[in-house]
Amino acid sequence: MYGSDWPVCTVAAEYAQVLDAARALTLGLSPDERDDIFARTAVSAYRLRVP
């Protein structure tokens, strides 16, 4: 599950740069694996309802 340390990360970089780095690090994963990291795991762990 992706999570940043925002706003602390903005000491070293803009938030968009941090997110871009996370996306770059997951480029070798399948679309489903990336969806798990950036969305589905959080939805499951926090029992969120997605419209």
Stockholm file with secondary structure:
# STOCKHOLM 1.0

chainA/1-51         MYGSDWPVCTVAAEYAQVLDAARALTLGLSPDERDDIFARTAVSAYRLRVP
#=GR chainA/1-51 SS CCCCCTTGGGGTSCHHHHHHHHHHHTTTSCHHHHHIIIIIHHHHHTTCCCC
#=GC SS_cons        CCCCCTTGGGGTSCHHHHHHHHHHHTTTSCHHHHHIIIIIHHHHHTTCCCC
//
